[in-house]
């Protein structure tokens, strides 16, 4: 096994180049390269075979980069008040009365499927079993039915959503949209 200094001299450039391709900030590249150097120095006595050296270095570098990304993701703080947003709840209640008229506009089989699975809480597996249909087929039909229902809502209304995707408000796109 070559000494640490020789290994570092041989591979440092390639590792730096690899990190530069994945990080925007040069100081982050330097910091991670230093972390990798320390891990290589500490772990080198445990490495048994010289031919596994490149794969071992690649694994150390990859894991160090993964750790960096995990640490750089900002932690989300929970708001102090976890009570529901009343505006959001009001918008959803108003939209609930639109569901049934829009379901009636869908093909009968699709509407029945969405009623059972989405409104009545029947699992897709149970629905498939009860109707003698493959589970994967039911999954596809539910997805397609959701898209059709969403299309009907989008034709009628303009939605405002919160940062987490919840509907906070809506307005009708046209006065002629009286489906609900």
Kinemage of the C-alpha trace (Angstrom):
@kinemage 1
@onewidth
@group {chain A} dominant
@subgroup {mainchain}
@vectorlist {calphas} color= white
{ca unk a 1} P 0.000 0.000 0.000
{ca unk a 2} L 1.464 3.388 -0.950
{ca unk a 3} L 1.907 5.918 1.862
{ca unk a 4} L -0.880 8.427 2.574
{ca unk a 5} L 1.079 11.332 1.078
{ca unk a 6} L 1.448 9.507 -2.249
{ca unk a 7} L -2.217 8.525 -2.324
{ca unk a 8} L -3.338 12.061 -1.565
{ca unk a 9} L -1.010 13.513 -4.203
{ca unk a 10} L -2.318 11.039 -6.811
{ca unk a 11} L -6.050 11.491 -6.111
{ca unk a 12} L -6.522 14.987 -4.696
{ca unk a 13} L -6.971 16.627 -8.119
{ca unk a 14} L -9.603 14.143 -9.232
{ca unk a 15} L -11.504 14.476 -5.949
{ca unk a 16} L -11.388 18.282 -6.141
{ca unk a 17} L -12.678 18.188 -9.710
{ca unk a 18} L -15.494 15.825 -8.726
{ca unk a 19} L -16.561 18.116 -5.879
{ca unk a 20} L -16.363 21.256 -8.047
{ca unk a 21} L -18.863 19.687 -10.414
{ca unk a 22} L -21.343 19.225 -7.588
{ca unk a 23} L -20.873 22.297 -5.393
{ca unk a 24} L -21.260 25.973 -6.230
{ca unk a 25} L -19.021 27.417 -3.547
{ca unk a 26} L -15.229 26.912 -3.749
{ca unk a 27} L -14.850 27.173 0.030
{ca unk a 28} L -17.319 24.273 0.403
{ca unk a 29} L -15.176 22.265 -2.024
{ca unk a 30} L -12.099 23.001 0.084
{ca unk a 31} L -13.901 22.130 3.339
{ca unk a 32} L -15.194 18.818 2.013
{ca unk a 33} L -11.817 17.981 0.507
{ca unk a 34} L -10.262 18.507 3.934
{ca unk a 35} L -12.925 16.272 5.540
{ca unk a 36} L -12.194 13.593 2.940
{ca unk a 37} L -8.472 13.882 3.568
{ca unk a 38} L -8.981 13.321 7.303
{ca unk a 39} L -11.255 10.318 6.699
{ca unk a 40} L -8.756 8.799 4.267
{ca unk a 41} L -5.869 9.335 6.689
{ca unk a 42} L -7.798 7.745 9.568
{ca unk a 43} L -9.178 4.841 7.524
{ca unk a 44} L -6.127 3.943 5.470
{ca unk a 45} L -4.682 1.485 8.038
{ca unk a 46} L -7.948 -0.507 7.818
{ca unk a 47} L -7.818 -0.829 4.011
{ca unk a 48} L -6.601 -4.326 3.139
{ca unk a 49} L -6.099 -4.294 -0.623
{ca unk a 50} L -4.478 -1.593 -2.715
{ca unk a 51} L -6.621 -2.392 -5.763
{ca unk a 52} L -9.777 -1.392 -3.858
{ca unk a 53} L -8.296 2.052 -3.133
{ca unk a 54} L -10.099 3.962 -5.963
{ca unk a 55} L -13.506 2.499 -5.053
{ca unk a 56} L -12.867 3.193 -1.378
{ca unk a 57} L -11.947 6.830 -2.103
{ca unk a 58} L -15.022 7.227 -4.295
{ca unk a 59} L -17.242 5.873 -1.503
{ca unk a 60} L -15.730 8.192 1.106
{ca unk a 61} L -16.172 11.176 -1.216
{ca unk a 62} L -19.748 10.251 -2.072
{ca unk a 63} L -20.717 9.761 1.589
{ca unk a 64} L -19.065 13.039 2.586
{ca unk a 65} L -21.011 14.856 -0.126
{ca unk a 66} L -24.279 13.222 0.973
{ca unk a 67} L -23.617 14.267 4.579
{ca unk a 68} L -22.951 17.824 3.381
{ca unk a 69} L -26.273 17.985 1.547
{ca unk a 70} L -28.151 16.552 4.514
{ca unk a 71} L -26.681 19.189 6.803
{ca unk a 72} L -27.299 22.034 4.348
{ca unk a 73} L -31.051 21.416 4.089
{ca unk a 74} L -32.667 23.972 6.408
{ca unk a 75} L -34.679 22.521 9.217
{ca unk a 76} L -38.338 23.390 9.077
{ca unk a 77} L -39.685 24.921 12.238
{ca unk a 78} L -43.254 24.240 13.196
{ca unk a 79} L -45.419 27.283 13.681
{ca unk a 80} L -46.400 28.055 17.250
{ca unk a 81} L -50.088 28.004 16.380
{ca unk a 82} L -50.998 24.706 14.774
{ca unk a 83} L -54.712 25.450 14.614
{ca unk a 84} L -56.254 25.296 11.148
{ca unk a 85} L -56.397 28.373 8.970
{ca unk a 86} L -60.019 29.484 8.985
{ca unk a 87} L -59.794 31.014 5.509
{ca unk a 88} L -58.451 27.742 4.176
{ca unk a 89} L -61.195 25.759 5.892
{ca unk a 90} L -63.863 28.079 4.474
{ca unk a 91} L -62.552 27.721 0.925
{ca unk a 92} L -62.532 23.931 1.221
{ca unk a 93} L -66.080 23.868 2.570
{ca unk a 94} L -67.242 25.977 -0.361
{ca unk a 95} L -65.511 23.630 -2.796
{ca unk a 96} L -66.997 20.511 -1.191
{ca unk a 97} L -70.415 21.326 -2.573
{ca unk a 98} L -68.884 21.301 -6.078
{ca unk a 99} L -67.605 17.743 -5.801
{ca unk a 100} L -70.924 15.962 -6.342
{ca unk a 101} L -71.986 17.977 -9.423
{ca unk a 102} L -68.540 17.447 -10.947
{ca unk a 103} L -68.663 13.728 -10.149
{ca unk a 104} L -71.993 13.553 -11.975
{ca unk a 105} L -70.264 15.049 -15.025
{ca unk a 106} L -67.783 12.152 -15.103
{ca unk a 107} L -68.517 8.737 -16.611
{ca unk a 108} L -70.660 6.737 -14.168
{ca unk a 109} L -67.998 4.078 -13.519
{ca unk a 110} L -65.349 6.713 -12.765
{ca unk a 111} L -67.700 8.633 -10.477
{ca unk a 112} L -68.614 5.469 -8.541
{ca unk a 113} L -64.945 4.580 -8.150
{ca unk a 114} L -64.015 8.040 -6.844
{ca unk a 115} L -67.002 8.108 -4.475
{ca unk a 116} L -66.041 4.766 -2.953
{ca unk a 117} L -62.297 5.367 -2.734
{ca unk a 118} L -62.017 9.126 -2.153
{ca unk a 119} L -65.232 10.027 -0.355
{ca unk a 120} L -66.150 6.811 1.455
{ca unk a 121} L -62.576 5.803 2.302
{ca unk a 122} L -62.605 2.338 0.759
{ca unk a 123} L -59.079 1.154 0.052
{ca unk a 124} L -58.133 0.652 -3.562
{ca unk a 125} L -57.237 -2.972 -2.827
{ca unk a 126} L -60.661 -3.618 -1.301
{ca unk a 127} L -62.374 -1.937 -4.237
{ca unk a 128} L -60.386 -4.059 -6.682
{ca unk a 129} L -61.257 -7.221 -4.810
{ca unk a 130} L -64.965 -6.345 -4.498
{ca unk a 131} L -65.265 -5.535 -8.212
{ca unk a 132} L -63.039 -8.313 -9.579
{ca unk a 133} L -60.550 -5.861 -11.080
{ca unk a 134} L -56.770 -5.955 -10.843
{ca unk a 135} L -55.378 -3.657 -8.154
{ca unk a 136} L -53.030 -1.985 -10.649
{ca unk a 137} L -56.030 -1.259 -12.882
{ca unk a 138} L -57.889 0.375 -9.991
{ca unk a 139} L -54.827 2.483 -9.153
{ca unk a 140} L -54.656 3.697 -12.763
{ca unk a 141} L -58.371 4.420 -12.896
{ca unk a 142} L -58.292 6.373 -9.631
{ca unk a 143} L -55.381 8.455 -10.912
{ca unk a 144} L -57.144 9.102 -14.213
{ca unk a 145} L -60.397 9.933 -12.402
{ca unk a 146} L -58.608 12.402 -10.133
{ca unk a 147} L -57.125 14.086 -13.191
{ca unk a 148} L -60.551 14.302 -14.853
{ca unk a 149} L -62.084 15.763 -11.695
{ca unk a 150} L -59.224 18.244 -11.342
{ca unk a 151} L -59.743 19.279 -14.967
{ca unk a 152} L -63.402 20.054 -14.261
{ca unk a 153} L -62.441 22.151 -11.240
{ca unk a 154} L -59.757 23.967 -13.252
{ca unk a 155} L -62.221 24.763 -16.042
{ca unk a 156} L -64.546 26.392 -13.561
{ca unk a 157} L -62.326 27.992 -10.940
{ca unk a 158} L -59.051 29.787 -10.353
{ca unk a 159} L -57.305 28.553 -7.198
{ca unk a 160} L -54.982 30.234 -4.723
{ca unk a 161} L -52.781 27.894 -2.742
{ca unk a 162} L -50.609 28.184 0.339
{ca unk a 163} L -46.907 27.328 0.254
{ca unk a 164} L -47.701 23.728 1.185
{ca unk a 165} L -50.211 23.354 -1.663
{ca unk a 166} L -53.437 23.712 0.303
{ca unk a 167} L -56.285 25.620 -1.328
{ca unk a 168} L -56.745 28.914 0.511
{ca unk a 169} L -59.192 30.629 -1.816
{ca unk a 170} L -60.809 30.331 -5.205
{ca unk a 171} L -62.833 32.371 -7.630
{ca unk a 172} L -65.003 31.350 -10.537
{ca unk a 173} L -63.435 31.924 -13.929
{ca unk a 174} L -66.781 32.643 -15.499
{ca unk a 175} L -70.216 33.638 -14.285
{ca unk a 176} L -71.539 30.875 -16.530
{ca unk a 177} L -69.848 28.254 -14.377
{ca unk a 178} L -72.781 27.211 -12.268
{ca unk a 179} L -71.899 23.541 -11.962
{ca unk a 180} L -71.876 23.889 -8.212
